[in-house]
Amino acid sequence: MGNKTRFNRVTGLAVAVAVSLFLAVPVLLGGCGGASSPEQAVENFYNAIEARDWNAYLSSIYPENVRRMTQADMNDEEKKFKEADFKYTGLKFKTVYDKKNKNKAEVELTDGKITGTNPMTNEKETTTIAEIKKNYGITPTINTRKFKGQWYVDVPMASADREQEQPVQ
């Protein structure tokens, strides 16, 4: 009977360690790469994409968004991230702080060039922020949030969060 009790304790400890690691990895990755300003958060985000640095990418994103990801979300996002190929040149930003919440801001891309492989055609294409504004009538904007004194890009990462953003048809 003593061996069975010892086995149960060892198994319980192993399960507890595995669960702790599973929960800690997103927390650790999502909480160590904040920036001192909204613009720096967006710059860190684009630098991580350009460098194809998955850990830096996760670290640039609002930690709560990373924590909400399931393992399936993590695997899917990492695969898409590693397949992407973008280069950002001369990006310029304009920050618009939320009037009601000092810990939120929108960062508008006001100038710059984006080069990447179009997933539909598999060919390299280049566009500018000015062309996006002219052709689509939108100003590319990234939401940011402050968390524990640091700024992060606030993009949905969990599939459940992305589904909530879809417009109802």
TAWO-V200174 format. One record per pair of residues at least 12 apart in sequence whose C-alpha atoms are under 8 Angstrom apart, sorted by the first residue. I is the first residue (numbers start at 0). J is the second residue. D is the distance in whole Angstrom. If there is no record, write none. Layout:
I;J;D
I;J;D
This chain:
25;65;6
25;66;5
25;68;8
26;62;7
26;65;7
26;66;6
28;54;6
28;57;6
28;58;5
29;57;5
29;58;5
29;59;7
29;60;6
29;61;7
29;62;4
29;63;8
29;65;6
29;66;7
30;58;6
30;61;8
30;62;5
31;58;6
32;55;7
32;58;4
32;59;5
32;151;8
33;58;7
33;59;6
33;60;8
33;149;5
33;150;5
33;151;5
34;59;8
34;149;5
34;150;5
34;151;7
35;148;8
35;149;6
35;150;6
36;149;7
36;150;6
37;94;7
37;104;7
37;105;8
37;106;7
37;143;6
37;144;8
37;150;6
37;151;7
37;152;8
38;92;7
38;93;8
38;94;7
38;106;7
39;150;8
40;59;6
40;143;7
40;150;6
40;151;5
40;152;6
41;59;8
41;106;7
41;141;7
41;143;8
41;151;8
41;152;6
43;55;8
43;56;8
43;59;6
44;56;6
44;59;5
44;60;7
44;152;7
45;87;7
48;80;8
48;84;8
48;85;7
49;84;7
49;85;5
49;86;5
49;87;7
51;80;7
51;81;6
51;84;8
53;77;7
53;80;7
53;81;8
59;151;5
59;152;6
60;151;5
60;152;5
60;153;6
60;154;7
61;143;8
61;144;7
61;146;7
61;150;8
61;151;5
61;152;6
61;153;5
61;154;7
62;146;8
62;151;8
64;153;7
64;154;7
64;155;6
64;156;6
64;157;7
65;156;6
65;157;7
67;156;8
67;157;6
68;156;6
68;157;4
68;158;7
69;157;7
72;156;7
72;157;6
72;158;6
76;156;8
83;115;8
83;116;7
84;115;5
84;116;6
85;113;7
85;114;6
85;115;4
85;116;7
86;113;6
86;114;5
86;115;6
87;111;7
87;112;6
87;113;5
87;114;7
88;111;6
88;112;5
88;113;6
89;110;7
89;111;5
89;112;6
90;108;7
90;109;7
90;110;5
90;111;4
90;112;7
91;108;6
91;109;5
91;110;5
91;111;6
92;106;6
92;107;5
92;108;5
92;109;5
92;110;7
93;106;6
93;107;5
93;108;7
93;109;7
94;106;4
94;107;6
95;107;8
102;144;6
102;145;5
102;146;8
103;142;7
103;143;6
103;144;5
103;145;6
104;142;6
104;143;5
104;144;6
105;140;6
105;141;6
105;142;5
105;143;6
106;140;5
106;141;5
106;142;6
106;143;7
107;138;7
107;139;6
107;140;4
107;141;6
108;128;7
108;138;7
108;139;6
108;140;6
109;128;7
109;129;8
109;138;8
109;139;8
110;127;7
110;128;5
110;129;7
111;127;6
111;128;6
111;129;8
112;125;7
112;126;6
112;127;4
112;128;6
113;125;6
113;126;5
113;127;6
113;128;8
114;126;7
141;153;7
141;154;8
142;154;7
